[in-house]
Amino acid sequence: MPPLGKLEAAVMGVLWSADAALTVREVLERLPVQRNLAYTTVMTVLSTLHRKGMVDREAVGRAYSYLPARSREAAAAASLREILEASEDPRSVLLHFAETATDEESEVLRDGLAKRSAEP
């Protein structure tokens, strides 16, 4: 997953929270009020996110509507994968993470690994 700037992350948050594809205007209206942004700024951010492969878009009349290319969880997992791949010692990174994982996180990981092991 390409790194996201603050505005890109805010736009992705809006899209991840939506239950359908959104137009530029709809994204702009759902961004926090303290951001005084122009329509063209949001349009540029969405175009950049599309180029990065973070959003899909479909033509709606003369405009586009946008939706996330993957879920928030899948994007976060891809970021974790990139961190491991960038590490000189991914095993140590995983072990350090395991030491800091909560009991609930440890249980989720164990369940996920058991499920993966059971798959043909």
Secondary structure, DSSP 8 states (H G I E B T S, - for coil): -----HHHHHHHHHHHH-SS-EEHHHHHHHS-TT----HHHHHHHHHHHHHTTSEEEEEETTEEEEEESS-HHHHHHHHHHHHHHHSS-HHHHHHHHHHH--HHHHHHHHHHHHHHHH--
